Every structure is written in structure tokens, then in C-alpha cells.
Amino acid sequence: MTIDFRRLRPAELLALGAGMLLAVALFLPWYEFGAVQHDAWNSLTVAELPAAVAALLALSLVAATILQRSPALPVALAVWTTTVGLVAVVAVVVRVLVLPGAASERCYGLWLALAGTIGVLVAGWLSVRDERPFWGVPASGTSPR
């Protein structure tokens, strides 16, 4: 198993950035309860679960793309990333529209999570649609020595 960064296409680069943004946003403040700000894990929502899985899948897509010689696993991960990314977007949009119980205000982490989930969804979708061979790798799937 060799690492080949030439396999990364624009969709996987977007998945890398969006997955990292989403992973970080889960630990940033999402809501303000009085004078205290809570992150996704402490604000008693369920939106963090599909968002965390979406971030993990986006980062796994990037890892599989640079590590696998065959496109089968990256394509399967792209399909799962798109599906879970859609669920995560819906969950985070609901959390944007509906404040939890005693929350008084939305914080910046929620908006970054929304941007991250949309980025993961778009990256997964673009990765599924992109049928070009990996950059710098011959179409036969073998890398030059």
C-alpha cells in the first residue's frame, strides 16, 4: 500500500477541507444559554451525530483515495459520504431553524458546521460524478515507477 497524493482530485480536496472544518466546528460554540456557550456535544441536540459521521466519512474518502490503487473503495465511500452528508445537512439546518429549549442565541460554530456539512455533501456528490482518472496516474490504474 503506497501513498499517492496525485490521486486527489478537486472533489477529494474539497472533502478534506470540509471534513476538517466540520470536525472542528463540532467543538466550537453552537448555542448560547444565558451567559454560557455550549458546543454541539453539550447543547442536547442530535445533529452532532450525523455531522460527526459525515466528517469522518469525508476524511476517510480522502484517505482511501490516496491509499487505494483501485477506485472501488473511494467510489463506495463517496456514495456513503453523499448520503450521510445529505442527512447531516438536514439535521444541521433543523438546528439552525429551531433553537433547543433554553438557548437564547446561535453561535458561530453552528454556522461553520452548516458550511462544513454542505461542503461534505457537495464534495461527495462531485466525487461520485467525477469519472476522470486520478491526476498524474495513467488511466490503466497503475502508477509509473
C-alpha positions in Angstrom: 0.0 0.0 0.0 1.6 3.2 -1.2 0.5 6.8 -0.6 0.0 8.6 -3.8 -1.2 12.2 -3.5 -1.6 12.5 -7.2 -4.8 10.6 -6.9 -6.5 13.5 -5.2 -9.0 15.3 -7.4 -10.8 18.6 -6.7 -13.7 16.8 -5.0 -11.4 15.0 -2.6 -9.6 18.2 -1.8 -13.0 19.8 -1.0 -13.8 16.8 1.1 -10.6 17.2 3.1 -11.3 20.9 3.8 -15.0 20.4 4.5 -14.4 17.4 6.7 -11.8 19.2 8.8 -14.0 22.3 9.1 -16.9 20.2 10.2 -14.8 18.2 12.7 -13.6 21.4 14.3 -17.0 23.1 14.2 -18.4 20.3 16.4 -16.2 21.5 19.3 -16.9 25.2 18.8 -19.9 27.0 20.4 -23.2 26.3 18.7 -25.6 27.9 21.2 -25.7 30.4 24.0 -27.6 29.5 27.1 -27.7 32.7 29.1 -24.1 33.7 29.5 -22.7 30.2 28.8 -21.9 28.9 25.3 -22.2 25.2 24.5 -20.7 23.2 21.7 -22.6 20.6 19.7 -21.9 17.8 22.2 -23.1 19.8 25.2 -26.2 21.5 23.8 -28.5 18.5 23.9 -29.1 18.1 20.2 -28.8 15.1 17.9 -27.5 17.0 14.9 -23.9 16.3 16.0 -24.2 12.6 15.4 -24.8 12.7 11.6 -22.4 15.6 11.3 -19.6 13.7 13.1 -20.2 10.7 10.8 -20.2 12.9 7.8 -16.9 14.5 8.8 -15.4 11.0 9.4 -16.6 9.8 6.0 -15.2 12.8 4.2 -11.8 12.3 5.8 -12.0 8.6 5.1 -12.8 9.3 1.4 -9.5 11.3 1.2 -7.5 8.6 3.0 -8.9 5.8 0.8 -8.3 7.9 -2.4 -4.6 8.3 -1.6 -4.1 4.8 -0.3 -6.1 2.5 -2.6 -4.9 1.5 -6.1 -8.4 0.5 -7.1 -11.1 3.1 -7.3 -13.8 0.7 -5.8 -13.4 1.7 -2.1 -13.2 5.5 -2.8 -16.3 5.3 -5.0 -18.2 3.4 -2.3 -17.1 5.9 0.3 -18.1 8.8 -2.0 -21.6 7.4 -2.2 -21.8 7.0 1.6 -20.3 10.5 2.1 -23.0 12.0 -0.2 -25.8 10.1 1.6 -24.7 10.9 5.1 -23.8 14.4 4.1 -27.4 15.0 3.0 -28.7 13.7 6.3 -26.2 15.9 8.2 -27.2 19.0 6.2 -30.9 18.4 7.0 -30.1 17.8 10.7 -27.9 21.0 11.0 -30.5 23.1 9.0 -33.1 22.0 11.5 -30.8 23.0 14.4 -30.3 26.4 12.7 -34.0 26.9 12.4 -35.1 25.6 15.8 -33.3 26.6 18.9 -33.0 24.0 21.6 -35.1 24.5 24.8 -33.4 27.3 26.8 -31.0 28.6 24.2 -31.0 32.3 23.6 -28.8 32.7 20.6 -27.0 30.8 17.8 -23.2 31.0 17.8 -20.5 30.9 15.1 -19.8 27.1 15.4 -23.3 26.3 14.2 -22.8 28.3 11.0 -19.4 26.8 10.4 -21.0 23.3 10.9 -23.6 24.2 8.3 -20.9 25.3 5.9 -18.9 22.1 6.6 -21.9 19.8 6.1 -22.8 21.5 2.8 -19.1 21.2 1.7 -19.1 17.5 2.6 -22.3 16.9 0.7 -21.0 18.7 -2.4 -17.6 17.0 -2.2 -19.2 13.6 -2.0 -21.5 14.3 -4.9 -18.7 15.7 -7.1 -16.5 12.7 -6.3 -19.2 10.3 -7.4 -19.8 12.3 -10.6 -16.1 12.7 -11.5 -15.1 9.8 -13.8 -11.7 11.2 -14.8 -8.7 9.2 -13.9 -6.7 10.4 -10.9 -4.3 13.2 -11.6 -0.9 12.1 -12.8 -1.9 8.4 -12.7 -2.2 6.6 -16.0 -5.8 5.5 -17.0 -4.9 1.8 -16.6 -4.7 2.4 -12.9 -1.0 1.6 -12.5 1.3 4.2 -11.2 4.6 4.8 -13.1 7.8 3.7 -11.3 
